[in-house]
Amino acid sequence: MTAPMAAPLQMPRSLDTRALDDFAGAFGRPGGERVGVVALVWPRLTALRATQCAATVLALTFAYGLMRMPVQISDSLGQLLDAQQSASVLETFSSWAHRAAYLRPMFYVDVKILFDLANGHYWLAYRGFHALLACAALWLFVRVLRVRTWDDFAAAIFALTVFTGLHTFRGLVREAYPVSHFLQVAVLCLLALNLARSRGGWLVDVAAAITFVVASLTIESGLLVWVVIVAAWACGMRGVSRRGMLAVTALLGVYLWARFWMLAVGSPGFDQRSSGFLLRMLEPDEIQQRFGAMPAVFYAYNVATSFLSVLFSEPDGGVFEAVRAWLAGDVPPRVYLAVASSSLSTALIVWAVAARVRGGMRSMRDESTQLLAVSAAVVLANAAISYVYTKHEILSVAGCFYAVAAFVAARHALERLREGVPAAVRVVIVVVLASTATLWAFRSIGVHHMLRVEAFRVRNDWAGVPAEMWRDEGSAQQRRQAALIRQLRQDAIDAPGSNPYLVPRWVDRWWGE
């Protein structure tokens, strides 16, 4: 008798390859590429949703820090008193449309509108609006990146740390005015880029025109909305049509005619602001004495240093802080941190730009190249309008678009990792990306320390207000003013806070200013 044929070997269900294939297919991307562990836990989580979640968490942390800050007394109290005295929004607009050197009526209209809507809750109205603007800026920034893949997600997270870690962002959240008009313009410029990348239509053209009008009448840097729209159209973005682009250009002509001819507002001069030069700040009279006969030299210096400040975080406000600290024999670690992180990210951006230049006309048509071109135009234009004086807030729009360019650069580096480059090149790319991302994340965290320090200072400023300012005496108008000051002071004193000077000394050396 022959031995019975052995039964075929049965693979345990736990090792069934078809089950494993089905499992991998359920959680993989097209082409068999696996997704991360997070996607295995949350199958419906896409790269876009993950980016939006990260941006939301980041926005809420900054909103929390802003809501713990009282309304500043330095540049806010006078404007709030003016808003209290103004009879209407229209009166506010007309009265501020004829001020010498500045044409910013929409800014004061915002202050008046919020004052009337506050109904006595001034801290909630102004700080709440500030927090909403910060959230809108981060949301519009993420939206313009058009995250599709997990490589995009990684690049977007990197760009978010650049956006919030750059010194220009500090100026946006530390703004001393009741309404952060620089942040408002940054939001409007990001909105303009989103419109340029949309599907288009006449409503988009109308929205682009309204965006320009509001931004240009809020502050002079609002003219950058025109730069965004024209540069985007020139690069092939057709969300804003040719008709819409020409309409915005016509509105720019109307603005210039109204400002310099009809209203004769003009531009700020040497006697308006202090500004940095080489190793120290110069007061207006010193600037006039040094450069009154050759203003073009001072203007060129401001433009050049503003451009360098965005790319390398140095000089700061026209002052070469690293050189000054080195000559003094004590360079704080925050200076090395800022210059190193910015230099690394700028090097990545230059690498991405060079790759597209080598790629010829074909590579010049993709959306990444378009984002790089628009970002370059905005950074250059923002530096140019800083010719009279330079500071963090003026360059805030350039900082936003520098972060857009950083997104393209990070994604380019990740794409290179997938192209089969030599192992040594891979190691270099990974080390540079990891180091740069870590440095920027550390800078971004430092903004929270800055907000805590600023809140503590503002609270102390209100505590030191002389009693004569908030005593209920004098005329009816004086009593109303005293009541406003008394309420703002009480809101500041009651605000929760902690003493940032009790933290270790290294915190201020790494994150202070």
Secondary structure, DSSP 8 states (H G I E B T S, - for coil): ------------GGG-HHHHHHHHHHHB-TTS-B--HHHHHSTT--HHHHHHHHHHHHHHHHHHHHHTS---STTTHHHHHHHHH-S-HHHHHHHHTT-TT---HHHHHHHHHHHHHHTT-HHHHHHHHHHHHHHHHHHHHHHHH---SHHHHHHHHHHHHHHHHSHHHHHHHS--SSS-HHHHHHHHHHHHHHHHTS---HHHHHHHHHHHHHHHTT-GGGGHHHHHHHHHHHTT--SS-HHHHHHHHHHHHHHHHIIIIIS------TTT--EEEBTEEE-HHHHHHHHTT-HHHHHHHHHHHHHHHHHHS-SBTTB-HHHHHHHHT---HHHHHHHHHHHHHHHHHHHHHHHHHHTHHHHTTSHHHHHHHHHHHHHHHHHHTTSS---TGGGHHHHHHHHHHHHHHHHHHHHHHTTT--HHHHHHHHHHHHHHHHHHHHHHHHHHHHHHHHHHHHHHHHHT--GGGTSS-SSHHHHHHHHHHHHHHHHHHHS----GGGS-HHHHHHH--
